[in-house]
Amino acid sequence: MIQRTVTIVPEDGLHARPASRFVETANEYDSEVTVAPVDGDPVNAASMLAVTGLNAPSGEDVVITADGPDEEAALEALEAVLTTPE
Amino acid sequence: MTFRVSGVAVTPLSGLGTVRWYRTGGIPGAESVEADDPETELERFEEARGSAREELQRERERTAERVGREEAAVFDAHLQFLDDPQITDSIEEAIEEGDAAEVGVDRAFGDAIDQFEGMDGMMAERADDMRDIRDRLRRLLAGDERIDLSAVPEGTVILAERLTPSDTAQLDPARVAGFATVTGGRTSHAAIFARSLGIPAVVGVGEELLEIEEQTTVAIDAEKDAVIVDPDEGTRERVSATRDVEIRTEPVETTDGTEIEVAANVGTSAELQGATRQGADGIGLYRTEFLFLDREQPPDEDEQLEVYTDALDAFPDGRIVVRTLDIGGDKPIPYLDADEEENPFLGDRGIRRSLDADADLFESQLRALLRAATEGAGRLSVMFPLVTTVEELDGALDTVDQVATTLEKEGIPYAVPEIGVMIETPAAVTMAEELAERVDFFSIGTNDLAQYVMAASRESDAVADLHDPLHPAVLRSIRRSVEAAHDTDAWIGMCGEMAGDPDLTELLVGLGLDELSMSAVTIPTVKAEVTATESETARELADRVLSASTKAEVHEYLEGE
């Protein structure tokens, strides 16, 4: 299991298109992936409902955790989504 | 027994046909559903979800094909939520605890609706998407496969509680003789669609509509704003006659050979098809606001490029006049900080914002337009809204130059399109000569021109009589603009409601307008009027009408021809 803290770059935060891309990416990997606010409970990164429910704005830190055979690749890809401006 | 129910006719067309109800309701309360064993309930849920997926994919494809890719994107979101693990987990949990699939669906989507309603702005609108998906699943769980709107027999009148954008996108004007809905108004999505596709439609009828039975013969009566059940012979003849206007796809000219371009006003790529169908020569007003509304961020350059190119490809032999973003305090857009203003129609809007607060958006829109000008098949023209000063026009023209220079440097293919200004204000009319020297064309927006010349709001019923382009002050403003344009060899069109009134076609031709642009549905009638007009007679009519000092005299001269 690996974990990384990432600052959200897209202007919209984890909403709309960035959230949609984030969820799509999480679904592409076999590893279990969660995302959490720095001081909050993790939610399923493969759920659009859960991810948008975090209501995480641009500039905020989130903790991404991946556990599984392709955890390294999953984290890389998800970090790329969160650090790419729209 | 013949009877009628009243509503609002949203197109000038009437129609006659046989009723098919498009029912989306009839879902029993979840509590009344008795749960089978969990295994069976789980199977029922999976089956409903599978059918929902198929329906959504079918609707997405059909919408992308008929309407446009942007409009189809909503189905992608629905598909994503349909398979959302948090939602499906919650439904499966409920079922395992002994609940019926219906209860699980209601609870899971109920939570999702609560979540989105608790959020700000655009996310709150997601709650409606959740309701749509829930209702779809509930309908499928009840075993109700919806009638296929695109495959109804010819001569069908669709009756429904309401029609969503995806429903209307399935309607085939060749088969559907009309539709009527319980809810909705003149500006509802279904209404806009009906106008662009040329389908007779009466909306906002209310609960009375529900009394009309399946398979009865009804008339959708635009003249009476009503749905008439079992109409008598006279009504049948009257409503059937109104659809028989020949559609002319080729350009038309007056009896003495003056060609008048008859074009369509559109706001979304969805309406392009309706415009082609009604025989439009091109697009005389492409409003770009809809591209920017109902979303959380502006469309980027590439997205716009695609939309504008699609429009140009829809009219390979025609001209597409795109109006740059015309936004003000009355149409707030969440990502623009347009302050609410005391009087938005006299405030920061149109070209004023494009040169200042929205300069970045203006630039990216122009980049997309200049690129589309070489990529799309048709001819592109670009016009600026609400120009009141020469400085504003010069500023906008400078921006076009800068954008062209940058594209050149970047090695990106582009072309500089025809440039024009909208004539909507007394200031633009007064400065028409100076403006005309700087552009290729004018387009008169008569709704705003009447509002600003007469100082009478479009929204106020109390001054509706003043807000009328047939006041001599407005007519003289039009004449002055035409003369200024023609003195510098610029062409001049009209894209307000007035242009689509067939009773005024002769007057407008007589005034010297080169192009008339209107709602697609009135194009066949106006084209027919043009072919029956003789230029010299029209000019004499215009001279007479322009000599009037009162609106009453204007009417007198118009009717006394």
Boltz contact constraints between the chains, C-beta under 6 A:
constraints:
  - contact:
      token1: [A, 12]
      token2: [B, 296]
      max_distance: 6.0
  - contact:
      token1: [A, 16]
      token2: [B, 296]
      max_distance: 6.0
  - contact:
      token1: [A, 44]
      token2: [B, 85]
      max_distance: 6.0
  - contact:
      token1: [A, 44]
      token2: [B, 86]
      max_distance: 6.0
  - contact:
      token1: [A, 46]
      token2: [B, 85]
      max_distance: 6.0
  - contact:
      token1: [A, 47]
      token2: [B, 84]
      max_distance: 6.0
  - contact:
      token1: [A, 47]
      token2: [B, 85]
      max_distance: 6.0
  - contact:
      token1: [A, 47]
      token2: [B, 86]
      max_distance: 6.0
  - contact:
      token1: [A, 48]
      token2: [B, 80]
      max_distance: 6.0
  - contact:
      token1: [A, 48]
      token2: [B, 84]
      max_distance: 6.0
  - contact:
      token1: [A, 49]
      token2: [B, 84]
      max_distance: 6.0
  - contact:
      token1: [A, 49]
      token2: [B, 86]
      max_distance: 6.0
  - contact:
      token1: [A, 49]
      token2: [B, 87]
      max_distance: 6.0
  - contact:
      token1: [A, 49]
      token2: [B, 112]
      max_distance: 6.0
  - contact:
      token1: [A, 50]
      token2: [B, 86]
      max_distance: 6.0
  - contact:
      token1: [A, 53]
      token2: [B, 115]
      max_distance: 6.0
